[in-house]
Amino acid sequence: MQDLLVAENRTPAGCRRPATSAEPRRARPPWLARIALDLTVRMLPAAHRERYARELSADVVSMPRREQVRHVLSVLLHVQQLAWALGDASPEEGRYP
C-alpha cells in the first residue's frame, strides 16, 4: 500500500509532498497570538489546560492569518469566565485559578 502512495505522489519514500496552491501550508500563528494563547491556557484550571490548548490551537491555525491575533486576544479577555464555567473558581468567592 505504501508503494502505491509513493508512486501516486511521485516522491521518494519518507519525503513529504510540497503544498500546492490547493493545499495551503499551515503556518505558525504570529508571535503575539502564540503568547496570548499560552497565557490563556495558563489561566485555566490545570485539569483542562491540555484540552483547551489543543482546541484553541486548532481554531487559530484554521483561521486566516489576519484574524488569528484578534481571536486569541478576545479569548484571553474572556478566559476568567471560561475558568469559572469549568468549575475551578467561582465569581462569588473572588478566587481565580
Backbone as a chain_set.jsonl record, in Angstrom:
{"seq": "MQDLLVAENRTPAGCRRPATSAEPRRARPPWLARIALDLTVRMLPAAHRERYARELSADVVSMPRREQVRHVLSVLLHVQQLAWALGDASPEEGRYP", "coords": {"N": [[0.825, -1.194, 0.0], [1.936, 1.274, 0.796], [3.829, 1.605, -1.209], [2.191, 2.159, -3.358], [1.116, 4.635, -2.605], [3.429, 6.198, -2.591], [4.107, 6.039, -5.281], [1.899, 7.354, -6.408], [2.203, 9.968, -5.429], [4.603, 10.601, -6.495], [7.059, 10.971, -5.195], [10.059, 10.31, -3.351], [10.179, 7.616, -0.961], [9.222, 8.433, 2.331], [9.524, 11.181, 2.043], [7.944, 14.329, 2.19], [5.207, 15.611, 0.331], [5.354, 18.69, -1.398], [3.376, 21.562, -0.534], [0.601, 22.485, -2.508], [-1.073, 25.044, -4.441], [-3.698, 24.459, -3.995], [-3.621, 23.266, -1.566], [-3.106, 24.89, 1.12], [-0.265, 25.778, 3.093], [0.05, 25.253, 6.561], [0.878, 27.75, 8.521], [2.784, 28.822, 11.367], [1.06, 30.55, 13.962], [1.116, 34.173, 14.356], [3.632, 35.705, 16.5], [2.532, 37.191, 18.622], [-0.024, 36.098, 18.845], [0.645, 33.484, 19.596], [1.816, 33.923, 22.117], [-0.34, 35.085, 23.526], [-2.13, 32.954, 23.41], [-0.759, 31.054, 24.928], [-0.757, 32.343, 27.447], [-3.515, 32.418, 27.902], [-4.162, 29.681, 28.17], [-2.65, 29.036, 30.418], [-4.075, 30.32, 32.389], [-6.254, 28.8, 32.84], [-7.933, 26.149, 34.684], [-5.806, 23.546, 35.875], [-6.521, 20.908, 35.196], [-7.83, 21.161, 32.802], [-6.222, 22.352, 30.94], [-4.596, 21.096, 28.892], [-6.478, 20.084, 27.06], [-7.827, 22.459, 26.208], [-5.681, 23.873, 25.166], [-5.032, 22.366, 22.891], [-7.488, 22.581, 21.523], [-7.899, 25.384, 21.173], [-5.595, 26.015, 19.72], [-6.041, 24.587, 17.371], [-8.273, 25.949, 16.429], [-7.156, 28.469, 15.907], [-5.132, 28.041, 13.917], [-6.719, 27.341, 11.804], [-7.851, 29.643, 10.936], [-7.869, 32.645, 8.894], [-4.777, 34.407, 8.643], [-4.817, 37.138, 9.399], [-6.895, 37.293, 11.19], [-6.193, 35.807, 13.381], [-4.721, 36.862, 15.652], [-6.562, 38.715, 16.685], [-8.683, 37.001, 17.409], [-7.493, 35.313, 19.37], [-6.761, 37.198, 21.325], [-9.288, 38.063, 22.05], [-10.317, 35.733, 23.213], [-8.527, 35.548, 25.339], [-9.287, 37.79, 26.826], [-11.671, 36.9, 27.866], [-11.156, 34.699, 29.408], [-11.408, 34.335, 32.147], [-14.144, 33.959, 32.655], [-14.472, 31.536, 31.341], [-12.837, 29.9, 32.926], [-14.285, 29.989, 35.328], [-16.621, 28.743, 34.466], [-15.669, 26.213, 34.055], [-15.436, 25.336, 36.591], [-13.388, 25.537, 38.531], [-13.008, 27.874, 39.807], [-14.896, 30.439, 41.396], [-17.039, 33.207, 40.775], [-18.287, 34.413, 42.944], [-16.692, 33.904, 45.181], [-14.442, 35.23, 44.515], [-12.142, 33.998, 43.799], [-9.44, 33.01, 41.726], [-8.11, 30.875, 39.309]], "CA": [[0.0, 0.0, 0.0], [2.791, 2.451, 0.844], [4.424, 1.77, -2.524], [1.186, 2.792, -4.193], [1.052, 6.04, -2.228], [4.652, 6.844, -3.045], [4.012, 6.15, -6.73], [0.915, 8.384, -6.716], [2.748, 11.281, -5.107], [5.837, 10.752, -7.272], [8.133, 11.428, -4.325], [10.727, 9.185, -2.701], [9.588, 7.174, 0.304], [9.609, 9.213, 3.502], [9.531, 12.616, 1.766], [6.619, 14.941, 2.148], [4.88, 16.354, -0.872], [5.218, 20.123, -1.138], [1.996, 22.049, -0.61], [0.229, 23.139, -3.76], [-1.963, 26.177, -4.186], [-4.964, 23.919, -3.498], [-3.368, 22.827, -0.193], [-2.284, 25.913, 1.765], [0.557, 25.347, 4.229], [-0.35, 25.802, 7.852], [1.989, 28.465, 9.133], [2.605, 29.1, 12.785], [0.408, 31.841, 14.201], [2.058, 35.247, 14.708], [4.191, 35.57, 17.854], [1.602, 37.739, 19.608], [-1.093, 35.112, 19.021], [1.195, 32.352, 20.362], [1.986, 34.348, 23.507], [-1.672, 35.24, 24.11], [-2.684, 31.609, 23.557], [-0.076, 30.446, 26.074], [-1.292, 32.979, 28.66], [-4.897, 31.971, 28.073], [-4.173, 28.301, 28.659], [-2.103, 29.028, 31.784], [-5.064, 30.856, 33.319], [-7.315, 27.809, 33.018], [-7.638, 25.11, 35.676], [-4.799, 22.595, 35.397], [-7.134, 19.706, 34.638], [-8.415, 21.45, 31.49], [-5.264, 23.09, 30.105], [-4.156, 20.369, 27.701], [-7.596, 20.033, 26.118], [-8.071, 23.77, 25.625], [-4.515, 24.232, 24.361], [-5.221, 21.73, 21.573], [-8.69, 23.114, 20.875], [-7.671, 26.767, 20.745], [-4.575, 25.992, 18.662], [-6.696, 24.132, 16.14], [-9.109, 27.059, 15.958], [-6.326, 29.557, 15.404], [-4.464, 27.711, 12.653], [-7.705, 27.205, 10.733], [-8.326, 30.989, 10.584], [-6.943, 33.483, 8.119], [-3.729, 34.955, 9.494], [-5.158, 38.465, 9.93], [-7.885, 37.157, 12.257], [-5.671, 34.967, 14.457], [-4.388, 37.645, 16.849], [-7.811, 39.262, 17.219], [-9.438, 35.931, 18.05], [-6.813, 34.862, 20.592], [-6.89, 38.257, 22.332], [-10.668, 38.019, 22.521], [-10.415, 34.589, 24.134], [-7.766, 35.916, 26.532], [-10.087, 38.734, 27.61], [-12.814, 36.209, 28.473], [-10.701, 33.436, 29.984], [-11.879, 34.2, 33.528], [-15.478, 33.355, 32.595], [-14.283, 30.131, 30.982], [-12.319, 29.221, 34.117], [-15.412, 29.836, 36.255], [-17.533, 27.74, 33.905], [-15.045, 24.899, 34.215], [-15.687, 24.93, 37.961], [-12.261, 25.598, 39.454], [-13.077, 29.143, 40.513], [-16.26, 30.974, 41.355], [-17.024, 34.67, 40.871], [-18.737, 34.836, 44.264], [-15.576, 33.809, 46.121], [-13.359, 36.083, 44.067], [-10.944, 33.205, 43.534], [-9.027, 32.868, 40.332], [-7.165, 29.739, 39.276]], "C": [[0.868, 1.256, 0.0], [3.455, 2.688, -0.508], [3.474, 2.469, -3.472], [1.1, 4.284, -3.879], [2.272, 6.806, -2.711], [4.595, 7.043, -4.549], [3.022, 7.242, -7.124], [1.48, 9.779, -6.497], [3.992, 11.61, -5.923], [6.949, 11.393, -6.444], [8.796, 10.212, -3.719], [10.061, 8.845, -1.374], [10.116, 8.031, 1.443], [9.64, 10.712, 3.277], [8.105, 13.134, 1.717], [6.436, 15.659, 0.819], [4.822, 17.828, -0.542], [3.761, 20.551, -1.28], [1.764, 22.707, -1.954], [-0.693, 24.3, -3.433], [-3.318, 25.703, -3.669], [-4.851, 23.47, -2.042], [-2.501, 23.865, 0.507], [-1.501, 25.337, 2.943], [0.06, 26.004, 5.491], [0.872, 26.446, 8.498], [1.718, 28.618, 10.625], [1.897, 30.422, 12.934], [1.454, 32.905, 14.52], [2.485, 35.14, 16.169], [3.23, 36.099, 18.903], [0.458, 36.766, 19.876], [-0.594, 33.92, 19.84], [1.348, 32.711, 21.838], [0.632, 34.465, 24.196], [-2.332, 33.881, 24.327], [-2.063, 30.905, 24.759], [-0.594, 31.034, 27.389], [-2.72, 32.522, 28.949], [-4.948, 30.594, 28.698], [-3.657, 28.23, 30.092], [-3.109, 29.528, 32.818], [-6.217, 29.892, 33.571], [-6.945, 26.82, 34.121], [-6.714, 24.045, 35.073], [-5.405, 21.373, 34.715], [-7.648, 19.913, 33.217], [-7.426, 22.071, 30.517], [-4.91, 22.37, 28.815], [-5.259, 20.359, 26.633], [-7.797, 21.374, 25.421], [-6.876, 24.261, 24.819], [-4.648, 23.643, 22.954], [-6.386, 22.358, 20.826], [-8.471, 24.531, 20.352], [-6.622, 26.846, 19.643], [-5.185, 25.576, 17.334], [-7.579, 25.231, 15.567], [-8.253, 28.117, 15.278], [-5.689, 29.213, 14.063], [-5.448, 27.542, 11.505], [-8.238, 28.562, 10.262], [-7.35, 31.67, 9.639], [-5.985, 34.194, 9.069], [-4.12, 36.291, 10.124], [-6.17, 38.402, 11.07], [-7.349, 36.426, 13.491], [-5.423, 35.752, 15.736], [-5.659, 38.184, 17.491], [-8.606, 38.199, 17.972], [-8.798, 35.506, 19.377], [-6.895, 35.93, 21.681], [-8.306, 38.316, 22.892], [-10.873, 36.879, 23.516], [-9.686, 34.902, 25.439], [-8.563, 36.869, 27.428], [-11.234, 38.053, 28.346], [-12.427, 34.906, 29.168], [-11.204, 33.258, 31.419], [-13.267, 33.561, 33.557], [-15.384, 31.874, 32.24], [-13.779, 29.338, 32.186], [-13.437, 28.991, 35.133], [-16.37, 28.762, 35.768], [-16.977, 26.33, 34.059], [-15.071, 24.442, 35.671], [-14.538, 25.027, 38.933], [-12.233, 26.909, 40.24], [-14.508, 29.644, 40.44], [-16.206, 32.486, 41.508], [-17.439, 35.175, 42.256], [-17.585, 34.871, 45.271], [-14.434, 34.72, 45.742], [-12.073, 35.321, 43.812], [-10.675, 33.162, 42.045], [-7.978, 31.772, 40.261], [-5.742, 30.16, 39.05]], "O": [[0.569, 2.209, -0.721], [3.63, 3.835, -0.918], [3.896, 3.279, -4.297], [1.021, 5.105, -4.792], [2.155, 7.935, -3.187], [4.989, 8.097, -5.049], [3.273, 7.984, -8.075], [1.249, 10.675, -7.309], [4.384, 12.773, -6.024], [7.687, 12.249, -6.933], [8.154, 9.171, -3.583], [9.449, 9.707, -0.743], [11.31, 8.32, 1.512], [9.772, 11.462, 4.244], [7.19, 12.451, 1.258], [7.373, 16.231, 0.262], [4.288, 18.195, 0.504], [3.007, 19.966, -2.059], [2.635, 23.406, -2.473], [-1.05, 24.51, -2.274], [-4.014, 26.45, -2.982], [-5.863, 23.311, -1.36], [-1.276, 23.743, 0.495], [-2.016, 24.51, 3.696], [-0.31, 27.178, 5.488], [1.781, 25.758, 8.96], [0.576, 28.551, 11.078], [2.101, 31.33, 12.128], [2.571, 32.568, 14.914], [1.774, 34.55, 16.982], [3.121, 35.511, 19.979], [0.019, 36.628, 21.018], [-1.324, 33.402, 20.685], [1.045, 31.897, 22.71], [0.467, 34.0, 25.324], [-3.021, 33.682, 25.327], [-2.761, 30.236, 25.521], [-0.84, 30.295, 28.342], [-3.083, 32.271, 30.098], [-5.694, 30.366, 29.65], [-4.169, 27.451, 30.896], [-3.002, 29.192, 33.997], [-7.065, 30.147, 34.426], [-5.769, 26.672, 34.453], [-6.839, 23.695, 33.9], [-4.841, 20.863, 33.747], [-7.88, 18.94, 32.5], [-7.777, 22.295, 29.358], [-4.923, 22.981, 27.747], [-4.997, 20.597, 25.454], [-7.924, 21.432, 24.198], [-7.063, 25.011, 23.86], [-4.409, 24.325, 21.958], [-6.284, 22.636, 19.631], [-8.822, 24.836, 19.212], [-6.748, 27.659, 18.728], [-4.873, 26.154, 16.292], [-7.627, 25.421, 14.352], [-8.592, 28.599, 14.197], [-5.712, 30.04, 13.152], [-5.048, 27.595, 10.342], [-8.994, 28.625, 9.293], [-6.169, 31.328, 9.585], [-6.366, 34.543, 10.186], [-3.78, 36.544, 11.28], [-6.292, 39.357, 11.838], [-7.996, 36.431, 14.538], [-5.876, 35.341, 16.804], [-5.815, 38.115, 18.71], [-9.14, 38.466, 19.049], [-9.489, 35.358, 20.385], [-7.081, 35.595, 22.851], [-8.497, 38.59, 24.076], [-11.53, 37.054, 24.542], [-10.168, 34.562, 26.52], [-8.513, 36.759, 28.653], [-11.72, 38.577, 29.348], [-13.298, 34.094, 29.482], [-11.404, 32.125, 31.858], [-13.533, 32.707, 34.402], [-16.13, 31.054, 32.777], [-14.244, 28.227, 32.436], [-13.523, 27.918, 35.731], [-16.872, 27.964, 36.56], [-17.735, 25.368, 34.18], [-14.763, 23.286, 35.96], [-14.695, 24.626, 40.086], [-11.509, 27.029, 41.228], [-15.244, 29.301, 39.514], [-15.407, 32.997, 42.293], [-16.996, 36.238, 42.691], [-17.516, 35.767, 46.113], [-13.543, 34.965, 46.556], [-11.019, 35.93, 43.629], [-11.586, 33.267, 41.224], [-7.053, 31.746, 41.073], [-4.849, 29.314, 39.0]]}, "num_chains": 1, "name": "protein.A"}
